[in-house]
Amino acid sequence: MNRFMRFGVLILSILIVGWVGIGHVMGRTANDKAYKSLVVYSEVLQKIQQDYVDEPNMHLVTAGSLHGLLESLDSESSYLTPREYTEYKQKSANPSIAETGLNLSKRSGYIIVTSVLPESSAEKAGLHSGDFLESVGGFTTREMSVGQAKNLLAGQPGTGIKVGVIRRGKTQPEEVDLVRDKLTPAKLIVQRVDNDTLALRFPTLDVGRADEVRNRLLEAQKQGVSRVILDLRDCGRGSANESVAIARLFVPGGTLTTLKGQTVSEQVFAAEPSKVIWKGPVSVLMDGTTTGAAEVLAASLANTKRGDLVGDRSFGLASEQKLIPMDDGAALFLTVANYYNADGKSILEEGVTPTEVVRAAADSNEDGDGAEEVTATPGNQKEPAAGPRPLSAEDPVLHKALELLKAPAKKAA
């Protein structure tokens, strides 16, 4: 090998070694925080095992730490043990599985009821938004994720489950028996508020709701209706895609909302002028029971300034979760993307703020907004009327919406 060839091989070797070394350093840097956290976690477990007053059940300790890890992220992320995940899969695959009609989240360390489906056993038992579940099936919710609570509440039709409920204004839990039922799809509630105004109340935003709303709007136009109210209070289930489809019936242009996450490419949901059905004034009624897909719909109209949002701040749950099975048979429900308001803040963290803050009648003599009402601690809450809110002249939120819709300056889009 001549001098020039030896020199070339040396340079090539240096480049290869350098490239491998840099790759290792960069890879280590990218995972350095996770590596350090694992070291700390391992050290904590070791100290617990060696120095705790009694010999600990390390299986329970580990499972508890994983539950806490997921819960520290947000209320919708949760960890299912191998047994819980097996049970979840069995229930999910069984079309006859029934439920209680509760929509849940977690606040102040407890499972909280965000809203209740109409005609469900939970509604019949008198549960409503703001109630805290101190226990489900005999297990305290202080150490329970939302995913675990939903798993426990699902079961065979006709079977019962006991829940410990801390009702508004109370400090001690009351044991309530709930019966699991197969619920029929909740219907869109259509009400003529006055000669010119139609109110659409959404118990859910299930698939097919956008087509239903479209038909109702076309019908309303033929009947001479000039104003529309979308009541999203107590709406806690549904598809964000359905929300976007409904928003497009009203919004002629602009960005409705965006969805993005660390591993999810940003998705911009824009208005589509060809899909607009309603060009007249529109208002949205909302409060702390407005969650998930309903928040996406409210935010879409707010972000495009299409109409007034009247009521209280929404709860803050609009996000997307991914089910991730683990090698040991466990699973994670992990929030992987959030929906965003026009100001760039995620709905999961901030909720959706109304353009006109109006408190419901039961809350009118109290300070603070509706979001704080829902996130209060047990025993420090006010008692609202159970069941669906009536749309009547006594409803201050509806009254304010009508006032804004009828204002002389109000123009069609």
N, C-alpha and C positions, 0 to 999 in steps of 0.2 A: 504494500500500500504506500503510495507516494505521499509527500508532505501535504499537498493540497487536499488529497482525499482524507488523510487523517484529520486535518483541520475542519473539513466539512462535517465529518462524523461527530467530532467534538461539539461543534456548534449545534448540530441537530440534537445531540443528547442533552445539551444544556436547555434547549428550547422545550424538549419533551418533559424533562424533570421539572422545569419551571412551570409548565402548563399544568402538570399534575399537582404540584405543590400549591399553586394559586387556587386551583379548583377545590382542593381540600380545605384551604383556609376560608374560602368564600362559603363553602358548604357548612363549615363549622360556625362561621359568623351568623349565617342565616338561622341556625338551630341553637345558637348559644343560649338564648333565653329559655327555651324549652329544656335544654340540657341542665341548666342551673336549677330550674324549678323541679326537675326530677330528682336532683341530688338532695334538695331541701325536703321534698316529699318523702324520699327514702329515709332520710335522717329522722324525720318526725315519726314515721312508722316504727323505726328501730327504737327510739326513745320510749314510745308508748308501750311497745312490747316488753322492754327491759325494766322500765321504772314506774309503770302505772301501779296504783295501789293493789289491784287484783290482776290476775291473768286475764287479759282482754280477749274477746272474741274477734280475732283479726279479720275474719270474713265480714262481720258487721261493720267494723271500723273502716275497712276499705270501701265497702258499698256506700256507707254514709259519707265518706269523703268525696266519692264520685258524684253522689247526689248534690252535695254542696257545691262542688266544682261547676256543675252545669247550671245550677240555680243562680250562681253568682253572675252568670252571663246575662240572662234575662228570664222572664217568667215563662216563656214558651219553650226554652231548651230544657231537656230532661234526660235522665239516665234510667234505663230499665235493666234490672238484673236479668240473668239468663232465664230464671223462672218467670219473671214478669213479661219478658219479651215473648217467651213461648205462649203464655196465656194471651198476650196481645194478638199474636198471629192467629191463634185459634179463634178468637172472637171476631177478628177482622174478616176471616174466611167464612164465617157463619152468617148467612143472610138473615137468619131469624133472631139474631142478637138484638135485644131491646135496650132502652136507656131511660133516664129520668127526666130529660129535658133541660138540664142545667148547662149554662155556658159559664166557664170558669176561668179564673186567672189566679195570680198569687200576689198578695200585698200584705205588708206588716208581718210577714212570716207565716201567714195562714192562707189557705185556699179561700178565695172570695167569689161570690156569685156575681157575675157581671150582668146577666139577664137570664130570663126564664122563657122557654118556648110556650106559646099558648096551648091550652088543652093538655098539657103534660102533667104527670103525677107530681112534679115539683111545684107547679102552679097550684094544683089542687090542694097541696099540703101547705100552701101559704108562703112558700119561699119566694124571695124577690131580690132584685139587685141590691148590693150592699150587705147582704147577709154573709157572715163568715162561717165556713165549715170548720169547726174545731176538730172533728173527727169524721172519718168515712169508714164504715164497716169495722169499727172498733179500733182503727189505727189513727193516731194523732196526725194532723196535717202539718204540724210544725216540721216534720221530717219527711214530708211528702211533696213530690213534684206534681204539677198539673197533669202530666201524662199518667202518673200513677193513679191519681184521683179519677180520671176519666176511665182508666182501665178497670178500677174497682166498681165504678157505677154502672158499667155495662154488664149485661148478663141475659139469662133466658127470660122470655116474656112471663110476667106473672110472679116472678121471684121478687123478694123484698130485700132492702138494705137499709140499715140504720145510719143516720148522719147526726152528728152533734152540731146544732145550729146556734150561733150567737146572733140573735136577731138585733135589729137596730134599736138602740136605746137600752139594751140589756148587757149585763156583764157575765152572766153564767150561761153555759150551753144548754139547749133544750133538745132532747132526743126526739127525732122525727123519723117515722117509717116512710120510706119511699118505695113505690112499686115500679119495677121496670116494665115499660110498655113499648110496643111498636108504634111509633108516631106517624101519622099521616103527614104528607108534605104541607107545611103551613101556607095558607093562601094569602095572596096580596089583598089588603083591605082597601077598598075604594069608597070614598065618602065625599059627597057634594057638600062642601062647607057653606057655600052660599050660591047664588045664581051663576056667579062668574068664576068660582074657585073650586078646583078639584084637589082633594088630598089623597095621596097614595101612601099607605102605611106598610112598611116592610118588616115582617117578622123575621124573614131570612132573605138572603140573596142567592138562593139556590139556582142551579143551572136551569135556564129557560125563563128566568124572571125578566130578562131584557126584552124578549119577544112579547111577553105579557104586558109590560109597560108600554111598548110601542103600540100595541093594539088599543090599549086604554087611552093613549094620547090621541090617536086618530079618531077614536070614538068621541072623545071630549071636544075636539075641534068641530065635529059635526053638530054637537049639542050647544055650541056657542060659548064654551068655557074659554076664558081668556087668561087665567092664572092657575099655576100648579104649585102644590106644596108636596115635598117629599119628606115624609116622617120616618127618620132613621133611628128614633129612640127604641130601645129594647131590641135592636137588630144586632145579633151577635154571631151569626153564621152565614156562610156563603162563599162564593168564588170571587176573587179580585178581578178575574177576567169578565165576570158578569157585571161587576161594578163599572168597569171601563166601558163595556158595551152600552150600559144605561147612560153614562155620562155623555157618550157620543150622540145620544138622541137629543141632547140639549145644547152642546157646546160646538160652535161653528169653527173655532180655530184655537191654536195654542197647545201647549204641553199640559196634559192632564196630571200625570204623575210620573215618577221614575222609580225603577227597581234596580238595586245594585247591592253587591256584597264583595267580600275579599276574593272569592273564587267564582262569582257570578258576574258576567259581563253586564254592563249598564244597559238597561232596556228602557227606552223612552216611549211612553204611551201618549200618542198625539191625537188630537181631535180629527175627525174625518167629516168634512162639510157635507158630503153626499149622504151621510147617515142621519143628519139632523131632522127631527120630526117636529120638535117644539121650539118655536122662536119667541114665544111670549115670556112674560116674567115668571120666575121660579124662585122658590125659597126652600131651604132645608131645615128641618127641625132635628136637633141632636142634643146629646148630653153624655154623661159618663157611662151610659149603657150602650152607647154606639161604639162598636168594636170591630176590628178586622176588616173584612171586605166593605162594610158600611163606612168605615173611615176613609177607605180609598175613594168611594163615591163622593163623600163630603169634600175631601181634599181636592178632587178633580174639579168640582164646581168652584171651590175657593181659589185654587191656583189660577184658574182662567177668568176669575171675577165674573162668573156667569150669573150668580145670584147671591142673596144673603144667606148666611148660616146663622140660625137663631137658636139660642139655648146655652148649654154649658160645654166646656171642653170635653172632647171624647176621651176614652179610657187610655188608648195607646197600645194597640196590639197588631197593627197592620205589618205583617212580615211573612216570610216564607221559610218553612222548615224542611229539613231533609232527614229521612230515616237512614241511619248508618249502622248496619249490623257489625258487631265486633267478633273477633276470632273465638272468644270464650263463650259465645252464645248470648251475650248481652247486646244492647243496642243503645244508640243515642238518637234523640230527637234534637237536632241542632239547627238553630236559626242561621240561615246562610245568606239571606238577603232582606233588606228593609225597603219599604215604600217611603217616598220622601215628599215633604211639602215644598212649596215654591221657594221658601227661604233656605232650602238645602238641609233642613233638620229632619231627621227620621221621625215618622209617625210613632214608631215603637217607643221612642224616648220622649217625644213632646206631645203626642196626641194631635188632634186637629182643633184649632181655636176658632170659635164662632166669631162672625163679624159683629153680631149683636148679642151680648151676654144677657140672658134672662133666666132667672131661677124659677123652678117649678113652685107651685103654691105652697107645698110643704116646707120649702127651703127659703121662702122669701124673707123671713125674719132673721136669717142667719148670715154671718159674714163668710167670705170665701167663695170659691167657685165650685161647680159640680164635680170637677175632677178630684178636688180635695175631699168632697163628701164621700166618694167611693173608696178613696185610699186611706180613710181614717182607721183608727185602731178599734178593736171590739169595745163596745160599751160607750163609744163616743159618736153615735150616729143618730140621725133623725128617721122617723118612721114615715115612708112614703105610702101612697095607696098601692095595694097589691093588684096584680093583674095588669092588662093593657091599659094605657092611659086613654081616657075618653077624649075625643076631639070635640070640644065644646067651647062656648064663649068664655067659660071660666078658666080655661087653660091659658095661662099667661104667655106661654111660648107661642102657641098658635095665634093668640091675640096680637102679639107683636109682629109676627110674620105677616098677618093680614094687613096690619097697619103699614108695614113697609111696602108690601105689594101694591097697595092702593094709593101710595104717595104719588102726587102729581108728577114728580120728577122721574118716576119709574118708567123706563122705556123698554120696548121689546128688543131682543138681541138682533 
